[in-house]
Amino acid sequence: MKLDSDRIEALPGLLRRLWKPVQRLGRTVAVASGKGGTGKSVLAAALAHRLSRAGLRTVVFDADFGVGNAHILQGLSAGLSVAHVVAGRVELEDVLRPAPTGVFVIPGGSGVPGLGTLSPFQLQLVLRGLAGVEKGADRIVVDGPAGVSDQALLFVGCSDLTVLVTTPDITAMTDAYSWIKVATVRRRESPIALVVNRARSEAQASAVAEKVLGVARRFLGLDIPFLGFVPEDPAVAESVARRRPVPVSHPDSPAAAALEKLADEIESRLEERDPSGGGYAQRLQACVERDAPAPRERESV
């Protein structure tokens, strides 16, 4: 039976029944940014497409539950999302949707107030569902919320690898360093790598990376790798308008070539990760339990 992405809302549970476990523990890569507008979702969309094209069953998990748009860049219309999960209407496996680009998508909420901070109960609904989805995925690409909120750092910082995206804009560079600093203080142990987007040249990208990573090296003692850059390219804006990843809509563009190269580098780093430490959902649960405030002792009268 062919799954139609526009009719999946009318078929609750069907995709879950077809979602067979893979034979090995998958890996998770998160794409993060210190501020909005850096092109984080563009990189996440292209990365997911590249992994899927390589024969890996790939899920895009939009962890921006308030203004998520990862489904748009994969050619999907609005439908069931994490908002319906935390409302108790469906389970996360029912939200999983096949996209025309070959990946599967868990849409975040779009324009839904209050989802920026989930309650402990709502969070457990999401984590329980992720544990089920993870069993059927080779790769999960987390399109993380911008910024350094506790929820953003939770879903990003428990991945096998975090790709932090910045641009040559001075505010983006400052926020990228702030993201690194806060993530380090909050003990988010996912390895971090940097990508510079919208660079005018390789020289400019290298200079931006050195400024951000040099400060992290000096003040935080961190040696963070620079993965590469994506050039300024009008094909990116055109691809967003077409609701497709750049390598799909403009495969011969400079941005597509750069994104494909970055995707291959990211995958090689994921392959090096030791999977013995458990899966993404298991690490998320451990972080939630670790960060939970200690229960107060009852005061004696």
C-alpha positions in Angstrom: 0.0 0.0 0.0 1.4 3.4 -1.0 1.5 5.9 1.9 0.3 9.3 0.8 1.8 12.0 3.0 -1.3 14.3 2.7 -3.6 11.5 4.0 -1.5 10.1 6.8 -3.6 12.0 9.4 -6.6 9.9 8.4 -4.6 6.7 8.9 -3.7 6.7 12.6 -1.4 3.9 13.6 -0.8 2.6 10.1 2.7 4.0 9.7 3.6 2.8 13.2 2.6 -0.8 12.3 4.9 -0.5 9.2 7.8 1.0 11.2 9.9 -2.1 11.6 12.9 -2.1 14.0 16.4 -1.8 12.4 19.1 -4.3 13.2 21.5 -1.9 14.8 21.4 1.1 17.1 21.0 4.3 15.1 22.8 7.6 15.6 21.5 11.0 16.3 22.8 14.4 15.0 21.4 17.7 16.2 21.6 21.0 14.3 21.6 24.0 16.7 22.1 27.7 16.6 22.6 30.5 19.1 20.0 32.6 17.4 17.3 32.3 14.7 18.0 33.0 11.1 21.3 31.3 10.7 20.1 28.7 8.2 20.0 25.8 10.8 16.9 24.2 9.3 18.3 24.4 5.8 21.3 22.4 6.9 19.2 19.9 8.8 16.9 19.4 5.7 19.9 18.8 3.4 21.6 16.5 5.8 18.6 14.3 6.3 18.1 14.1 2.5 21.7 13.1 2.0 21.5 10.4 4.7 18.3 9.0 3.2 19.8 8.9 -0.3 22.7 6.9 1.1 20.2 4.2 2.1 19.8 5.1 5.8 16.3 5.2 7.2 16.3 8.8 8.4 13.9 10.7 10.6 13.8 14.5 11.0 12.7 15.4 14.5 11.6 19.0 14.7 12.4 19.8 18.4 11.1 23.4 18.0 7.7 22.8 19.4 6.5 26.4 19.2 7.4 27.5 15.7 8.6 24.4 14.0 9.0 24.4 10.2 11.1 21.4 9.4 8.2 19.7 7.7 7.9 22.6 5.2 11.4 22.1 3.9 10.6 18.5 3.2 7.5 19.3 1.2 4.9 18.4 3.8 1.7 20.4 4.7 0.5 21.1 8.2 -1.0 18.1 10.0 -0.4 16.1 13.1 2.5 17.4 15.2 4.1 17.1 18.6 1.5 19.6 19.7 -1.1 16.8 19.4 1.1 14.4 21.3 1.5 16.6 24.3 -2.2 17.3 24.2 -2.7 13.6 24.7 -4.6 13.2 21.4 -2.1 10.8 19.7 1.2 9.1 20.3 4.4 10.2 18.7 4.6 7.3 16.4 1.3 8.5 14.9 2.8 11.8 14.1 5.7 10.3 12.0 5.1 11.2 8.4 6.8 10.2 5.1 8.0 13.1 3.1 8.3 13.3 -0.7 12.1 13.8 -0.2 12.5 10.2 1.1 12.8 11.0 4.8 10.4 10.7 7.7 9.4 13.7 9.7 8.1 14.3 13.2 6.7 17.9 12.9 7.0 20.3 15.8 4.2 22.6 16.7 3.7 25.6 14.6 2.3 28.8 16.2 1.3 26.9 19.3 1.9 28.9 22.5 3.2 27.2 25.6 5.2 24.4 23.9 8.5 26.2 24.5 8.5 24.7 28.0 6.9 21.3 28.4 5.6 20.1 31.7 7.3 16.9 33.1 4.3 14.9 32.0 4.3 16.3 28.5 8.0 15.7 28.2 7.6 12.0 29.2 5.0 11.6 26.4 7.6 12.8 23.9 10.4 10.7 25.3 8.3 7.6 25.3 7.4 8.1 21.7 11.0 8.8 20.7 12.1 5.5 22.2 9.7 3.7 19.8 10.6 5.8 16.8 14.3 5.3 17.4 14.0 1.5 17.1 13.1 1.9 13.4 15.6 4.6 12.5 19.2 4.4 11.2 19.6 8.2 11.7 17.7 10.9 13.6 18.3 14.5 12.6 17.2 16.8 15.3 16.3 20.3 14.1 16.7 22.0 17.4 15.2 25.2 18.7 17.4 28.3 18.4 18.8 29.6 21.7 19.9 28.3 25.0 16.7 27.4 26.8 16.7 24.3 29.0 14.4 22.5 26.5 16.6 23.4 23.5 19.7 22.2 25.2 18.1 19.0 26.4 17.0 17.8 22.9 20.2 19.0 21.2 22.7 18.1 23.9 21.9 14.4 24.2 22.6 13.7 20.6 25.7 11.8 19.3 26.9 15.0 17.6 25.8 18.6 17.7 26.4 20.8 14.6 26.3 24.4 15.7 25.5 26.9 12.8 26.6 30.5 12.7 27.0 33.2 10.1 29.5 36.1 9.7 27.0 38.4 11.4 28.6 39.6 14.6 25.4 38.9 16.7 25.3 35.3 15.3 29.0 34.8 16.2 28.4 36.2 19.7 25.4 34.0 20.2 27.3 30.9 18.9 29.9 31.4 21.6 27.2 32.0 24.2 25.6 28.7 23.1 28.8 26.8 23.5 29.4 28.3 27.0 25.9 27.6 28.3 25.9 24.1 26.9 29.2 23.4 28.7 28.0 24.8 32.0 24.8 22.8 31.7 26.9 19.6 31.2 25.5 18.8 27.8 28.1 16.2 26.7 27.3 15.9 23.0 30.5 16.7 20.9 30.1 20.0 19.2 31.3 21.0 15.7 30.9 24.3 13.9 29.5 25.2 10.5 29.6 28.8 9.0 26.7 29.6 6.8 26.3 32.4 4.2 30.0 33.1 3.9 31.2 35.2 1.0 34.3 33.1 0.7 36.3 30.3 2.3 38.7 32.9 3.8 35.8 34.7 5.5 34.4 31.4 6.8 37.7 30.4 8.3 38.1 33.8 9.9 34.6 33.5 11.5 35.3 30.0 12.7 38.7 31.1 14.2 37.0 34.0 16.1 34.3 31.8 17.6 36.4 28.7 18.3 39.5 30.7 19.4 37.4 32.3 22.2 36.0 28.9 23.2 39.6 27.5 23.3 40.9 30.4 25.3 38.2 30.8 27.9 36.5 27.3 28.0 39.4 25.1 27.2 37.5 23.5 24.3 39.0 22.3 21.1 35.9 22.3 18.7 36.4 21.3 15.1 35.3 23.5 12.2 33.5 21.3 9.7 33.3 23.7 6.8 31.0 26.4 5.3 28.1 27.0 3.0 28.5 30.0 0.6 26.0 32.8 0.2 23.8 31.5 -2.6 20.4 32.7 -3.9 19.5 29.0 -4.5 18.9 28.7 -0.7 16.1 31.2 -0.6 14.6 29.7 -3.8 14.7 26.2 -2.3 12.8 27.3 0.8 10.2 28.9 -1.5 9.9 25.5 -3.3 9.7 23.6 0.0 12.6 21.3 -0.8 16.1 20.8 0.5 18.7 22.7 -1.6 20.3 19.5 -3.1 16.8 18.6 -4.4 15.7 21.9 -5.8 19.1 23.2 -7.0 21.4 20.2 -7.2 24.1 22.0 -9.2 24.3 25.1 -7.0 27.4 26.0 -4.9 25.3 25.7 -1.7 24.1 22.2 -2.6 27.7 21.1 -3.3 28.8 22.5 0.1 25.9 21.0 1.9 26.5 17.5 0.4 30.2 17.8 1.4 29.2 18.7 5.0 26.7 15.9 5.2 29.3 13.4 4.2 31.7 14.8 6.9 29.0 14.7 9.5 28.1 11.1 8.7 31.8 10.0 8.9 31.9 11.5 12.4 28.7 9.7 13.4 30.1 6.4 12.2 33.0 7.0 14.6 30.7 7.3 17.6 30.6 4.4 20.0 26.9 3.2 20.2 27.4 1.3 23.5 26.3 4.3 25.6 22.6 3.7 24.7 20.3 5.4 22.3 19.0 9.0 22.0 15.8 8.5 24.1 17.8 6.7 26.8 20.2 9.6 27.1 17.4 12.1 27.1 15.8 10.3 30.0 19.1 10.2 31.9 19.5 13.9 31.4 16.0 14.7 32.6 16.5 12.6 35.7 19.9 14.2 36.4 18.6 17.7 36.0 15.5 17.2 38.1 15.5 19.2 41.3 16.1 17.2 44.4 13.0 16.6 46.5 12.7 19.0 49.5 12.8 17.5 52.9 9.8 18.2 55.0 10.4 20.8 57.6 9.8 19.8 61.2 7.5 21.9 63.2 
